[in-house]
């Protein structure tokens, strides 16, 4: 493990964290692009495994950054990636929160707030589509993904069950 790897983790997750409008899931495609396509730290399969663990584990969705940091540089990488992913937006939220107390009732503020909702929804949908594309292994993965999405959309069942069923189906088909 070198200091340059820790610095790359900090830079990568610090930059991505600042565009995470809608939460960490909204920037999963950007994280995947950086760690798989640009930095070539891992392949799509490894990324998908880390992402699946992060989604199945209780806690915040930002866990994927921690797992990537752990994978790349052990405990030091976990700490650097996690702090880089959470510290910049926390500081920004704190600063904006102090500023917003004075402008929260204005028409411009309400307009900006209303404009961010579809942006966050679009980023989350794009994230789901990008993850489905990255995990594509034939028509069976399309069917499993569509079935899990329909199950989640049309029922009130905890999403962990369709995720578990999709994992079992994928394992059986391989």
Buried (B, 14 or more C-beta within 10 A) or exposed (E): EEEEBBEBBBEBBBBBBEEBBBBBBBBBBBBBBBBBEEBEBBEBEBBBBBBBEBBEEEEBBBBBBBBBBBBBBEEBBBBBBBBBBBBBBEEEEEEEEEEBEEEEEEEEEEEEEEEEEEEBEEBBEBBBEBBBEBBEEEEBBEEBBEBBBEBBEEEEEEEEEBBEBBBEBBEEEE
